[in-house]
Amino acid sequence: MAEVDDARLEWRTSTYSGGGNDCVEVAFTPCGTALRDTKNRAAGMLTVPAQDWTALLTSARSGELDLP
């Protein structure tokens, strides 16, 4: 994937996060979706292709990733 400048991205957290610094932030890039830890932003980010992000969301919404 191409290099992305995380300072120029529009980072978002879930409205369910409660506003604390214990969340994962996401930002959409031309290459896919970037993720980073709000507690350690300096550690960098992980960028995944759009189709992988969509597959993760589909699995989470279907309950496939729920713990027993």
ZALO-686172 format. One record per atom (N, C-alpha, C): atom name; residue number from 0; x, y, z. Coordinates in steps of 0.1 Angstrom, whole numbers, plus 5000, padded with zeros to 4 digits. Atoms other than C-alpha are relative to their C-alpha. Layout:
REM residues N
(atom "CA" NUM (X Y Z)) ...
REM end
This chain:
REM residues 68
(atom "N" 0 (5008 4988 5000)) (atom "CA" 0 (5000 5000 5000)) (atom "C" 0 (5009 5012 5000)) (atom "N" 1 (4992 4987 5001)) (atom "CA" 1 (5011 5036 4994)) (atom "C" 1 (5001 5006 5014)) (atom "N" 2 (4998 4993 4987)) (atom "CA" 2 (5024 5057 5023)) (atom "C" 2 (4989 5010 5001)) (atom "N" 3 (5011 4990 4997)) (atom "CA" 3 (4997 5078 5040)) (atom "C" 3 (5005 5009 5011)) (atom "N" 4 (4996 4991 4989)) (atom "CA" 4 (5004 5109 5061)) (atom "C" 4 (4988 5001 5010)) (atom "N" 5 (5011 5001 4990)) (atom "CA" 5 (4983 5103 5092)) (atom "C" 5 (4996 5013 5006)) (atom "N" 6 (5003 4986 4995)) (atom "CA" 6 (4984 5140 5102)) (atom "C" 6 (4990 5006 4991)) (atom "N" 7 (5009 4994 5010)) (atom "CA" 7 (4963 5148 5071)) (atom "C" 7 (4986 4993 5000)) (atom "N" 8 (5012 5008 5000)) (atom "CA" 8 (4936 5122 5078)) (atom "C" 8 (4990 5005 5010)) (atom "N" 9 (5011 4996 4991)) (atom "CA" 9 (4902 5128 5094)) (atom "C" 9 (4997 4988 5008)) (atom "N" 10 (5001 5011 4991)) (atom "CA" 10 (4903 5104 5123)) (atom "C" 10 (4986 5001 5007)) (atom "N" 11 (5013 5001 4993)) (atom "CA" 11 (4870 5092 5139)) (atom "C" 11 (5001 4989 5011)) (atom "N" 12 (5002 5011 4990)) (atom "CA" 12 (4861 5072 5170)) (atom "C" 12 (4985 4997 5000)) (atom "N" 13 (5014 5004 4999)) (atom "CA" 13 (4828 5054 5176)) (atom "C" 13 (4993 5008 5009)) (atom "N" 14 (5008 4993 4991)) (atom "CA" 14 (4800 5072 5192)) (atom "C" 14 (4997 4992 5012)) (atom "N" 15 (5002 5009 4989)) (atom "CA" 15 (4798 5042 5215)) (atom "C" 15 (5012 5000 5010)) (atom "N" 16 (4988 5000 4993)) (atom "CA" 16 (4833 5049 5228)) (atom "C" 16 (5000 5007 5014)) (atom "N" 17 (5001 4993 4988)) (atom "CA" 17 (4823 5072 5256)) (atom "C" 17 (5009 5012 5002)) (atom "N" 18 (4991 4989 5000)) (atom "CA" 18 (4849 5098 5248)) (atom "C" 18 (5013 4999 5007)) (atom "N" 19 (4987 5002 4994)) (atom "CA" 19 (4878 5083 5266)) (atom "C" 19 (5011 4997 4990)) (atom "N" 20 (4989 5003 5008)) (atom "CA" 20 (4912 5075 5253)) (atom "C" 20 (5003 4985 5000)) (atom "N" 21 (4999 5014 5000)) (atom "CA" 21 (4906 5038 5252)) (atom "C" 21 (4993 4994 4988)) (atom "N" 22 (5008 5003 5012)) (atom "CA" 22 (4894 5035 5217)) (atom "C" 22 (5010 4997 4988)) (atom "N" 23 (4993 5001 5013)) (atom "CA" 23 (4906 5026 5182)) (atom "C" 23 (4994 5011 4991)) (atom "N" 24 (5004 4990 5009)) (atom "CA" 24 (4904 5055 5157)) (atom "C" 24 (5001 4994 4986)) (atom "N" 25 (4999 5003 5014)) (atom "CA" 25 (4897 5050 5120)) (atom "C" 25 (5000 5012 4991)) (atom "N" 26 (5000 4990 5010)) (atom "CA" 26 (4903 5071 5090)) (atom "C" 26 (4999 4994 4986)) (atom "N" 27 (5001 5005 5013)) (atom "CA" 27 (4894 5065 5054)) (atom "C" 27 (5010 5006 4991)) (atom "N" 28 (4990 4995 5009)) (atom "CA" 28 (4922 5068 5028)) (atom "C" 28 (4997 4995 4986)) (atom "N" 29 (5002 5004 5014)) (atom "CA" 29 (4924 5064 4991)) (atom "C" 29 (5004 4985 4998)) (atom "N" 30 (4996 5014 5000)) (atom "CA" 30 (4940 5030 4998)) (atom "C" 30 (4992 4990 5008)) (atom "N" 31 (5008 5008 4992)) (atom "CA" 31 (4916 5017 5023)) (atom "C" 31 (4996 5007 5013)) (atom "N" 32 (5004 4995 4987)) (atom "CA" 32 (4910 5022 5061)) (atom "C" 32 (5013 4999 5009)) (atom "N" 33 (4989 4999 4991)) (atom "CA" 33 (4937 5033 5086)) (atom "C" 33 (4994 4999 5014)) (atom "N" 34 (5004 5002 4986)) (atom "CA" 34 (4934 5023 5123)) (atom "C" 34 (5012 5004 5009)) (atom "N" 35 (4990 4997 4990)) (atom "CA" 35 (4953 5036 5153)) (atom "C" 35 (4995 5000 5014)) (atom "N" 36 (5004 5000 4986)) (atom "CA" 36 (4952 5034 5191)) (atom "C" 36 (5000 5014 5006)) (atom "N" 37 (5000 4986 4995)) (atom "CA" 37 (4941 5066 5208)) (atom "C" 37 (5009 5002 5011)) (atom "N" 38 (4990 4999 4989)) (atom "CA" 38 (4964 5059 5238)) (atom "C" 38 (5014 5001 4995)) (atom "N" 39 (4986 5000 5005)) (atom "CA" 39 (4995 5056 5216)) (atom "C" 39 (5000 5003 4985)) (atom "N" 40 (5001 4995 5014)) (atom "CA" 40 (4990 5076 5184)) (atom "C" 40 (5014 5000 4994)) (atom "N" 41 (4986 4999 5006)) (atom "CA" 41 (5028 5079 5180)) (atom "C" 41 (5005 4986 4995)) (atom "N" 42 (4996 5014 5004)) (atom "CA" 42 (5030 5041 5175)) (atom "C" 42 (4997 4998 4985)) (atom "N" 43 (5003 5002 5014)) (atom "CA" 43 (5017 5046 5140)) (atom "C" 43 (4986 4995 4998)) (atom "N" 44 (5013 5005 5004)) (atom "CA" 44 (4988 5031 5122)) (atom "C" 44 (5001 4988 4991)) (atom "N" 45 (5001 5012 5008)) (atom "CA" 45 (4977 5000 5104)) (atom "C" 45 (4990 5004 4989)) (atom "N" 46 (5009 4997 5011)) (atom "CA" 46 (4962 5004 5069)) (atom "C" 46 (4996 4987 4994)) (atom "N" 47 (5005 5012 5006)) (atom "CA" 47 (4940 4977 5055)) (atom "C" 47 (4992 5004 4987)) (atom "N" 48 (5007 4998 5012)) (atom "CA" 48 (4925 4974 5020)) (atom "C" 48 (4985 5002 5003)) (atom "N" 49 (5014 4997 4998)) (atom "CA" 49 (4889 4986 5017)) (atom "C" 49 (4991 4987 5000)) (atom "N" 50 (5008 5013 5000)) (atom "CA" 50 (4876 4950 5009)) (atom "C" 50 (5002 4993 5013)) (atom "N" 51 (4998 5007 4987)) (atom "CA" 51 (4892 4937 5041)) (atom "C" 51 (4993 5007 5011)) (atom "N" 52 (5007 4992 4990)) (atom "CA" 52 (4877 4965 5062)) (atom "C" 52 (4985 4996 4999)) (atom "N" 53 (5014 5004 5002)) (atom "CA" 53 (4843 4957 5047)) (atom "C" 53 (4997 4986 5005)) (atom "N" 54 (5002 5014 4996)) (atom "CA" 54 (4847 4920 5054)) (atom "C" 54 (5000 5000 5016)) (atom "N" 55 (5000 4999 4985)) (atom "CA" 55 (4856 4928 5091)) (atom "C" 55 (4987 5005 5005)) (atom "N" 56 (5013 4994 4996)) (atom "CA" 56 (4825 4950 5095)) (atom "C" 56 (4989 4990 4998)) (atom "N" 57 (5010 5010 5003)) (atom "CA" 57 (4803 4924 5079)) (atom "C" 57 (5000 4989 5010)) (atom "N" 58 (4998 5011 4990)) (atom "CA" 58 (4816 4897 5103)) (atom "C" 58 (4995 5005 5013)) (atom "N" 59 (5004 4995 4987)) (atom "CA" 59 (4812 4919 5133)) (atom "C" 59 (4985 5003 5001)) (atom "N" 60 (5014 4997 5000)) (atom "CA" 60 (4777 4930 5124)) (atom "C" 60 (4991 4987 5000)) (atom "N" 61 (5007 5013 5000)) (atom "CA" 61 (4766 4894 5118)) (atom "C" 61 (5001 4992 5013)) (atom "N" 62 (4999 5007 4988)) (atom "CA" 62 (4777 4883 5152)) (atom "C" 62 (5011 4989 4999)) (atom "N" 63 (4990 5010 5002)) (atom "CA" 63 (4804 4860 5138)) (atom "C" 63 (5012 5001 5009)) (atom "N" 64 (4989 4997 4991)) (atom "CA" 64 (4830 4876 5160)) (atom "C" 64 (4997 5001 5015)) (atom "N" 65 (5004 5000 4986)) (atom "CA" 65 (4810 4875 5192)) (atom "C" 65 (5006 4989 5008)) (atom "N" 66 (4995 5011 4991)) (atom "CA" 66 (4825 4856 5221)) (atom "C" 66 (4989 4992 5005)) (atom "N" 67 (5010 5009 4995)) (atom "CA" 67 (4806 4826 5234)) (atom "C" 67 (4996 5004 5014)) 
REM end
